[in-house]
Amino acid sequence: MDTYINIYIERERDRGFGFFLTELSDYNRSGSNLKVEDNPELYFGPKIFRSSLHLIGSARVKKDQMRSFQSMLNYFPEEVLEHVFDFLTSHRDRNAVSLVCKSWYAVERFSREKVFIGNCYAISPDRLIARFPRVRSLTLKGKPHFADFNLVPHDWGGYVQPWIESMVKGGVNLEELRLKRMLVSDESLELLANSFPNFKSLVLVSCEGFTTDGLAAIASNCRFLRELDLQENEVEDRRGQWLSRFPDSCTSLVSLNFACLKGEVNLASLERLVARCCNLRSLRVNHAVPLDALQRILAQAPQLVDLGTGSFVHDPDSESYNKLETSMQKCTSITSLSGFLDVTARCLPAIYSICRHLTTLNLSYAPGIYSDELVKLICHCNKLERLLVLDTIGDKGLGVVASTCKELQELRVFPSDIYVVGNASVTEEGLVAISAGCPKLNSILYFCQQMTNAALITVAKNCPNFIRFRLCTLNPTVPDAVTMQPLDEGFGAIVKSCKGLKRLSVSGLLTDQVFLYFGRYAKQLEMLSIAFAGDSDKGMLYVLNGCKKLKKLEIRDSPFGNVALLADMGKYETMRSLWMSSCEVTLGACKTLAQKMPKLNVEIINESDQMEDSVDDKQKVEKMYLYRTLVGPRKDAPDFVWTL
Amino acid sequence: MERAAVYDSDLNLKATELRLGLPGRDESEKQSSRNNKRSSAEMENSCDKDEQESAPAPKAQVVGWPPVRSYRKNILQHQKNESDLSGIFVKVSMDGAPYLRKIDLKVYKNYQDLLKALENMFKCSIGVYSEREGYNGSEFAPTYEDKDGDWMLVGDVPWDMFITSCKRLRIMKGSEAKGLGCL
């Protein structure tokens, strides 16, 4: 029996590069080993860690081979390194690896195929391609998060065009493009479709600027298209029958999601497309696809794993409805269900047969399903891991979820009527019930009428595993509904208990105290959203000083000002971005910050008609967005954006 | 939604007072720990003790609150509009009356409004709804036929659900409706 030694490759910050040998006894490992050809006794395991010790790689070596291996250590052949790096899929791990030494940086950059850019203005496309010439998959994010809530003008920026142009020029073999909150034009889509022969996957989330003509270009020119996934985009409908532009030779589709499109599609084309794409796993149609068409589609695609229905309205006593039930029963692989954009509740029993396999259910666009029917449906869904609903489910409905869905990990409860406070039907009771019944819960987005500290404290105790905790009271400054106190203690309990919390959004009446808790306990926090909270600069300072891993901070309508902004300017270089709107920061302070920190872009969004000269440094800034960047002020900023 | 003006007290000069600020916002802003917060013109200070009532607080439209993606907001609004487009006219019959009436359910905000209107229209007394007893004790009980064709007691389901599922109304004699109240 051979004894193996585990070698941990570490990076020592101050002492440069070094290897450490550690002898460990045999241990059980799962996962495959990759045998390296030039030394058959050498195995590289797939376990690559990233931890506070900067553990980067591990290898098992036979003990009697150690001596010869030792000399090899200092000269890890590049192919070997590349093999090891292949196992690194997370961009964070790859970033860590590339910092070890020059040779590792070089190997890593040539082998990286997937690049993630969290802020498209932090780097330029040319520099990206220069560093990662073999990039095949690019993920880009554009506008700041608060753009989702109409706080950022539409033409603020985030254009994908220059990225595509650079990749064309750079001869990149692009296969996958994933964009979030970016401006995408038909021209961009046409260029994309015509320039990359191996293009396989396009995912657009919350983007705008394109029409169905752009989609037609993608459909007709991307010969090996596997994925076209449109999530919540604003797309202008040009009635050009874009779906019919998929050629008969297109059989490669695995995922097609056009739920957000407003216009009609040619149903016959859709049915034929589905019929010839036998690998289709995910299909989400829009509201223009009626229930009988859905039935015909399902008959052709019983292998579907993810289904988004369109209109689910029909006469439940009809023949086609019965056919639908039958087709549904044959779809035994469906684990994810969404849609129901129009729905007749009495048609819902057709899906009961697939409910017991469902792991994801999204009914958040279906206001036509009331609490009773929702409950009936959910009673069948005991394998659910992810549930998105409207608050029409009510606290009682959430109670049913709590007792049925024991595997639940993520819950999102959206408001059904955002214009009238007082009609929402979930309160702290529903949240407490869920926390008590669903031990695996780790992610929540909860819009509610009211909240209490007691409830939050209970939730914190029941669910210490939250990674994402986002609570939104419909009235932004409502206090504890019972004690009328601020909700400081409740949120404090959450951060204290949930040591792995990465994302937090808070609301309700909050004082500086809650931020003291955040700074003290929220050590893993990466993203924090604050609105109408706090009393003074101290609040913001607690967060900036205490939350060491903070990447994104967004604040609106809170009394934080220049003292907080300027206290630790270096901090912003460790973060992706900071947004502050309707706070107390002045133009003068922003100018100071911009001047002292050349690696930050400090942008002011000024939507009023004021001339630049007449603006006083003492004036409060309405909207400020700053972010770290390697390429200085952007050149595509519109008139109303001043980069200081 | 506006808070109901206090009709019973004096002249209610406040209601006719000309001043800047959002309707429903009281001048004598209560002392709260948020005094040094910038008072945005859009903010609604509805969290104070004095304003706590059973009626929902008036809501000012704060930009970007609640934080719901515009895409979602548009969908909800569109779905709301689709149902808002036309009035919901339903026939109303009353036991013993020679002819039926028609009313637009859209015109009423809640059950209270509707019942009051029915009482006026038919000169009857319907009384107060209770979950357990229905309208027991009243001369008349309001019922409606829902989408499924069943006759239901008015008041059981949320108002919004009611107006979309109600096909016609029938005001039954209290004696006949007794059975319903015991369910």
Boltz contact constraints between the chains, C-beta under 6 A:
constraints:
  - contact:
      token1: [A, 148]
      token2: [B, 69]
      max_distance: 6.0
  - contact:
      token1: [A, 149]
      token2: [B, 64]
      max_distance: 6.0
  - contact:
      token1: [A, 149]
      token2: [B, 67]
      max_distance: 6.0
  - contact:
      token1: [A, 150]
      token2: [B, 64]
      max_distance: 6.0
  - contact:
      token1: [A, 150]
      token2: [B, 70]
      max_distance: 6.0
  - contact:
      token1: [A, 151]
      token2: [B, 64]
      max_distance: 6.0
  - contact:
      token1: [A, 232]
      token2: [B, 71]
      max_distance: 6.0
  - contact:
      token1: [A, 365]
      token2: [B, 75]
      max_distance: 6.0
  - contact:
      token1: [A, 367]
      token2: [B, 79]
      max_distance: 6.0
  - contact:
      token1: [A, 370]
      token2: [B, 161]
      max_distance: 6.0
  - contact:
      token1: [A, 415]
      token2: [B, 66]
      max_distance: 6.0
  - contact:
      token1: [A, 418]
      token2: [B, 66]
      max_distance: 6.0
  - contact:
      token1: [A, 418]
      token2: [B, 68]
      max_distance: 6.0
  - contact:
      token1: [A, 421]
      token2: [B, 56]
      max_distance: 6.0
  - contact:
      token1: [A, 421]
      token2: [B, 59]
      max_distance: 6.0
  - contact:
      token1: [A, 422]
      token2: [B, 56]
      max_distance: 6.0
  - contact:
      token1: [A, 447]
      token2: [B, 66]
      max_distance: 6.0
  - contact:
      token1: [A, 472]
      token2: [B, 66]
      max_distance: 6.0
  - contact:
      token1: [A, 474]
      token2: [B, 66]
      max_distance: 6.0
  - contact:
      token1: [A, 475]
      token2: [B, 46]
      max_distance: 6.0
  - contact:
      token1: [A, 476]
      token2: [B, 65]
      max_distance: 6.0
  - contact:
      token1: [A, 477]
      token2: [B, 47]
      max_distance: 6.0
  - contact:
      token1: [A, 478]
      token2: [B, 47]
      max_distance: 6.0
  - contact:
      token1: [A, 479]
      token2: [B, 47]
      max_distance: 6.0
  - contact:
      token1: [A, 509]
      token2: [B, 47]
      max_distance: 6.0
  - contact:
      token1: [A, 511]
      token2: [B, 33]
      max_distance: 6.0
  - contact:
      token1: [A, 557]
      token2: [B, 40]
      max_distance: 6.0
  - contact:
      token1: [A, 559]
      token2: [B, 36]
      max_distance: 6.0
  - contact:
      token1: [A, 559]
      token2: [B, 37]
      max_distance: 6.0
  - contact:
      token1: [A, 582]
      token2: [B, 40]
      max_distance: 6.0
